[in-house]
Amino acid sequence: MPYLAQTQNDRDVNISSKVSARVEFVERSGNIVRKGEIIARFDNISIESSRKSIEALLMAQKITLRNLEAHIKERSNYSL
């Protein structure tokens, strides 16, 4: 997940997330961090659960679409 951080000066940083989630970990204030280091971690269980539910709904809709397309094709064969 992408997170945004904007440095205001050498000491203050604003961190924001594009999603709402419980914070599991935040690097302690005053610690030196390097580019690429994890400075915060969010609990993504509810996000992951939502993603899986949406994927299941999408799969069901694709199956429904395939069935409808097959039904239309079958009916068009009868009318010939």
C-alpha angles and dihedrals in degrees: 000000000000119000128189126225125178119194113220095180138329093296112028124070130175114213124193136172131214089222136047113248142144113267111239099177140008124182110248117261112259095027116127113238131187130220110284096021118130109251098171137017126199129204104251099180094108092043092050091047091052091048092052091048091051091048090052091050090049091051091050091050091050090052091049090050092050091050092050092048090050090049092051091048091049092050092048089054090056093053093057 
